[in-house]
Amino acid sequence: MKKLKLSIYIPVILFLSLFSIQGLGQNSVNRIIAIVDKGLILQSQLDEQVKQMYQRLPAEQRASIARDDIEMRVLDRMIITELQLQIARRSAMKISDADIQASIDRIANANKLSPEKFLDVLQKDGVTLKSFQKSIRDQMLVRRVQSSYVHHEVKVSEQEVASFLKLLEQNQGDQSTEYRLGHILIATPENASPKQIEKAKSKADGIISSLNNGKKFSTLSIAQSDANNALEGGDLGWMKLAQMPSLLTPYVEKMQTDEHSAAIQSPSGFHIIKLFETRGQQKVMVTKTHVRHILIKINALVSDKIAQERLLNIKERLENGEDFTTLARANSEDRGSAISGGDLDWVQPGALVPAFETAMNALEINAISLPVQTQFGWHLIQVLEREDQDNTQLMRRAQARSQLQKRKADAAIESWLTKLRDEAYVEYRLKN
């Protein structure tokens, strides 16, 4: 059966299953296993989330991971999710049906499926449309809560971007190479005793032995890692050397693809990393276009037909040798560009509305389009010049800002979630 690519819509910090709670099986025990402030989590809900966790694993890994290894972690994440959904309910946050459908359409597209075929796949996996819509709604509410309480406070200054890029430039390896890493943490408590440190070291060495014997990194992460991303298989995603914790950098620089490290000790415990892949940064080239236009707007007195006829008349005059600048100044209703003879200057891809850009890109140099309709009215378009531009530096700045923003946001969300959990009333009832 085709596996759906859903993980790209799941935040790193939170594990929110895209499948919501299904109907109880005949043998399900629907008892309360956690009280979360004014909410409850039932055994049946935990069973379903654990089941979905197993469904996300490759078949060969499922038998290697005991339920006890992940049950408590899944429950803790369900508690964090419930606390955020309670905030959303108190704040009367709403997600529209249209937004949910748009999200489902994006997921279907990412899986290269039509919306109809995507729903067929869900049904074959035993997931109803209603439950899937609910899980999407919950995810969107959690993201909105995090945005309301955390993201708006995260700022990245131009100086921070410049300093980050300078740090990248100082390390030649960072100029072109990105690394995709896996991470396993065997944590030690603050002010750990020698005995506790030795026990953690022994566990880390056992994991390394298992890796040497061919055990999958993701399986060991899910079953044994204390890191926040353990249930995601320990995957840290792509990053450059300067983005990594300084503790890991010396090891990563010397590693080959598919190689894992020895146990790396830090105040927080013992770390094991694996280099999954590397890739080089490629030059980013874009085609800029120097373009001008004449716009006729639609109103109560000017219909689509009248606007097109006026522009066709202007096009004929241009083809008979009249000056574009003069006619634009006299006729264009885009007052911002009309004073410059309709000149929109150099534009980059994506800067203009799609209908205009599509028509512009189809034109030869100096050619004049037929009337083109956009939401602003009807246009005559003329391309004056094109040139390729190396956008690598602009792209690097945008990526640096995005990376810094994500790093700050992840840290802020982690801190906020810890505080949220510490201040909440949570009662565990896992055992009878």
N, C-alpha and C positions, 0 to 999 in steps of 0.2 A: 504494500500500500504506500502511496506517495506520502512522504513526510513534509509537513508544511514548515516553511521558514518563518517562524514567529518571533524568534529571539531578538531580532533587530528592533522590535518595538518594546523591549523590556528593559527598564533602567538597570544599571549595574548594581546599584545599592539595594534595590528591592527585587525580590522574586515574586512576580505576580503572575500566576498561571493564567494563560489566555482561555483556559477552560474553566467555567464556573461550576458550582456544585451540581452534580447530576442527582437523579432520583436514588433513593436508598435501595441497596440490595436487600434481599430477604433476610440476610444474616447480620445486617448492620445494627449496631447498638447506638441508638441516637441519644447519648447522654452528654451532659455538659462536661467539657474537659478544661475549659478556661473561662473565667469571668474577666472581661476587659472593660473597666469603668462601667458604663451602662449597657455594654454589649456582651454577647455570649459567643463562644465557639464550641461547636458540637463535635463529637467523635466522628460522626459521618462526614463532616466537612473536612476534618483532618485526614480521614481515610481517603477522601477524594483527591485532596491536594497531594498527598504522598503518592497515590496512584498516578496522578498526572506527572509527578516528578519522575517516576519510573518510566512512563511512556516517552519522556523526552530523551531517555538514555538509549544508546544502541543496544540491541538485543543481547549481545555478548557481555555487556557490562552489568546487566540487571541482576544476574545471579551472584555477582561479586560484592554487592552492596546490601548489607542487612538493613531492615527497616529501622532498627534501633539507632543506626548510624546517622539517619537523616530526620527521623520523626521530630525530635526536639527542635532542630534547626528550622524545619518547615513550620512548626507551630509558632516559634518566635517571630518568624516573618509574617505569619498570618496575624499575629497580635499587633505588630507594627502597622500593617495594612488597615486593620480594623480601627485603630486609634486615629489614623488619618481620615478614614471614611466617616468617622464620628464628627471630626472637625468639619468636613464637607457638609454633613447633614445639618449641623448647628448653624453653619454659615449660609444655608439654603443655596448651595452651589448646584447648578443644573448643567447637564450635558444634553444638547439637542439630539433628536433622532437623526437629523441630517449630518451632524458631526460624527455620530457613531457609524452611520452608513459610509461616510467618506473614509473613515479609518479602516473599515472592513474592505472596502474597494482597494485601498492601498496595500493591505496585506495580501489580498488576492492577486494583485498585480505583481507584488514581489515574488509570489510563488508561480508567476506566469500562468495564472488561471483566470478564466472569466469569473465574475461574481457568482454565476449560476453553478459552474463547475466547482468552485471553492466550497459552496454550501453543500454540494454532493459529497465532497471529501469529508467535511465536518460530520455529516450525517453518518457516513461509513465508520467514523471514529466514535460514534455514539454521542455526539455533541449536538444539541438542539440549537437552532438559531437564537431562540430567546435567551438561553444560558450564555451563549457566546456574546450576544449583545450586552448582557449584564456585566460580563467580565471586562469587556472593552470600556463600558461606562465607568466601572470601578477604577480601571487603570487611568483613564483620563481625569477622573476626580482626584486621584492621588497626585498626578502631575500638577493639577491646578492648585491643590493645597500646597505642595512644595514650592510652586512658583509664588504663591501669595505670601508664604511665610519666610522663604529663604532667597529665591532667585533674584528678587528685586533689590536685595541688599548686596548682591555680588557685583562688584565693579572692577573693570580692568582698565588701567590708565595707559596712555600712549607710552609713558616712560617704562611701564612694566613690559609692554610688548617689545620695545626697543632693547631693554636689558635681556629679555628672553632670547631674542634673535642674536644679540651679541654673544650670549653664552653658547648658542648653537654654532656660531661662526668660529669660536675659539677651539672647537673640537671638530677637526676635519672629518672625522667619521660621521658626525651628525649632518654634514652637508648633504649627504645623499642616501643615507641608510636608515631604515626604520626596522624595528624588531618587534615580533609578536611573541610575547612571553606567557608562560604558565607559572603559577606561584602557589606553593603550599606553605602554610605556616603551622608550626607546632608551638603554640603559645606557652609562655611561662608567666606566672603571676609577678606583680611588682614586688621587688625585694625578695625574689625567689631564693630559697635555700639551695645549698649545693646538691642535696638529694633531689629536689624538684628539677633542677637544671639537668642533672644526670639522667633522670627519667625522661625528660623531653628529648634530650640528645639521643637516647637509646631508641625512642620512637621514630625520630627523624632518620636515624641510621637504618631502621627496619624498612622505612618507606623507600630509601635509596636502594636497599637490597632488592625490594620488590620491583622497582623500576629497572634495575639491572637484569632481572629475570623476565622482563617483557611485560610487566603489568602496566596498564594504561594510566597515564598521568591524571586524566580527568576522573577515572574511577577512584584513585587514591585521594584526590582532592575532595571529592564528594563524601567519601567515607571517613576521612581522617583530618582534613585541614581545618584549622581554626580561623582562616581568613574570611573576610566578608563575602568574597565571591566563590566560596567553596562549592556551593550548589550549582554554580555555572561552570564547574570543572576547573576552576582556577585560572581561567583565561583572562589576561590583563589587557588584551587587544594590542593595537599597534602603537608604538611610541619610539621616540629617538632617545639617544643616550642621555641627553640633558634633561629629558622629562622623567627619567627614572629616579627612584631613590638612590642617593649616592652610594649606599651600601652595596647595591647590586651591580653598578656600572663596571667595576673592574672585572667582574666575572663574565658579564655579557660580552664585553669586548673580545674575550678570548674563546668564546664558545662557538661551536659549529652547529648547524641546523640539526635538530633532534637530539642534541646533547643536553644532559641535565647536570646541575651543579652538585657538589657535596653540600652538607649541611652548613649554612651560613649563620653564625650566631649574632644576635643583636639583643638589646635590652628587652625587646618584646618576645623573644623566643628564637627558634631555629627556622630558617627559611630554606626552601628548596625551589630552584627555578629551572625551567626548561625553555630552550629556544626552539619555538615551533617553526618560524619562518623569518626570512629577511626580505626586504625589498628596497630598491633605490628610488629616490625622488626624481621624477622626470620633469623636463622643461615644459612649462605650460604656455602654449601659444594660442592667441586669439586673433580674430580678424576684426579690426575696427573699420567703421564705415563713416565717411563724411556724406551727410545726406541733408536735403532740404525738401520742404513740402508746402503745399497750399491747402488750407482746410476750409471747408464749408460746413457749418453746423446745421443741424435739423431743429426746426422750431415750428410754431403754429402756422407760420406763413411759408416755410421752406420744407417741402416734402423730400423724401429720398430721391424721387424721380427728378425734381427740380434741381437738387444739389448735384446729381450726376450729370444732368444736361449742362449746368453751368461749368462744371469742371471739364467736360468734353470740349466745350467751346474754348476754354482757356488752353487746353492741350493742343487744339488745332492752331491757335494763335502762336503758341510756343514753337510748334513744328514749322510755322511760316516765318520764324525768325525773330519774334518779339522776345524781350528780355524777361527771364524768369524772376529776377529780383524786383523789377518794376511791377510785374503782374502780381507777385506775392504781396508786396506792400499795399497794392490797391484792392486786392480781393481776399486775402487770407484772413480768417477769423481766429487764428491762433495769434493773438496780439503779442505774445512774448517773442515769437520768432518772426512775425511779419515785418517788424522794424528792421530786421537784418536780412530781409529778402527771403524769408522762409527758412533760413539756415538753422539747422539743429546741431551744427558742429559735428565733431567726431563722437560716435556712440559705440559702446561696447555691446557684445551679445547679451541679451536679456534686459537691456536698458529701456526698450520700447515695448508697447503692447504687442502681443503675438501676431495679430493680423497685419499690423503695419510692418513688423520685422520680417514676416514671411514674404510679403510683397517686395520689400526692400532687397532682401537677399536674392530674389529671383531676377533682379534688374542688372543689365550690363552697365558699365560706366557711362554716364551722361544720358542713358535712356530714361524716358519718362513713362511712368506707369499709367494704366487705365485707372479710373476712380476706384479707390479702395475704402471699404467701410470699416470703421472701428466704433467703439463706444462713444468716441468724441465727435463723430460725424463722418464726412467723406473727404478723402485726401487725394491729391496728385503728388507723387513722390519722384524725386530725381536723386540718383546716386552720383556724387561728384568724384569720390576717390575711395579706395580701399587700401589698407595696409595691414600686414601681420605684425603683431606686437608680442614681445616676450612678457608674459604676465606672471612669471615665476615669483618675482619678489612680492608683487601684490598678493598673490596666492599664499605665499609663505607668511606674510603679515596676517592675513585673514585666518590662516590655520593656527598661527601662534596665539592670536587673540582667542580663538575658539578653544584651544587647548588650555589656556590659562583660565578662561571662564569656566570650563568643565572642572578643572582641578579645584578651583575655589568653591564651585557649587557643590561638588561631591563632598568636600571637607565640611562645608557649612551644613549640608543636609545630614551628613553622618552625625555631626555634633547636635543638631536640632532633634534628630530622631532619638538619640541617646537620652537627651533631656526629656523628650516627650515620654519615652518609656519609663524613665526613672520617676517621673511625677505622676504616672498613671497608677490606678489600682488594678493589679493583675493577680488573680488567684488561679493557680494551676490545680487541676483535678484529674491528672493523667491516671493516677492509680485509684483503685476502689478502696 
